[in-house]
Amino acid sequence: MTHQHPYHLVDQSPWPLTGATSGLMMTSGLILWFHTNTNLLFILGTILLTLTTINWWRDVIREATFQGYHTLPVNKGLRYGMLLFITSEVCFFFAFFWAFFHSSLAPTIELGVSWPPTGIEPINPFLVPLLNTAVLLSSGVTVTWAHHSILSGNRKEAIQALTLTVFLGLYFSALQAWEYFDSPFTIADSVYGSTFFVATGFHGLHVLIGTTFLIVCLARLITFHFSNNHHFGFEAAAWYWHFVDVVWLFLYICIYWWGS
């Protein structure tokens, strides 16, 4: 069937429904896990979300690479969609910074009228956090290198640069897990622990999601899915990665360095 227009009218898909269901199962399962120490619902929700992601991405990759549905107008719409998504993520993190500064700029008597609150030993910003900053900024350089290599048609260098970016992303996550394990305070330690772990934890989750994006892009790059004029899947992942970089800089400066 041929279309007389450049737009993509998507087929009916079960993945939005299964994605929403998995989100409900995971959040409900997390509450159950916290209160009853039963994690079965959370595990089932995670499995359903993983299957949904794999199949949904498979369909989009098929439409973009093999069926030719991602025409110029469709590509333009995808770009606007990605920009709006990143804008919503900016607002998401803005709320965490608001909570942090609300408590840190005018600490109440319950906090000991000081920041960090009395009894809290903050993490040294010049140890693991500084190393993580260098790692994440380096990954921003390598993903830009990969992008320029794709644009210039240098596939070998693009694969090398993207592989290095994925490694740096995984290394960042491993360092943050080590930092959490070694932390002298917990999420239950006043508003300091709450704002610290929620803000850095959600950022860590975004790093894992961004790393997953880049791993998929690396697999597509290896299998010749990208050309110098058709690679928006990679561009979207790179935009997301740069956003994660910028958020980390604000986290490091405000929460790790100034906040300590």
Salt bridges, closest charged atoms under 4 A:
ASP59 OD1 - ARG58 NH2 2.79
ASP59 OD1 - ARG62 NH1 3.53
GLU89 OE2 - HIS206 NE2 2.32
GLU235 OE1 - ARG79 NH2 2.74
GLU235 OE2 - HIS147 NE2 3.81
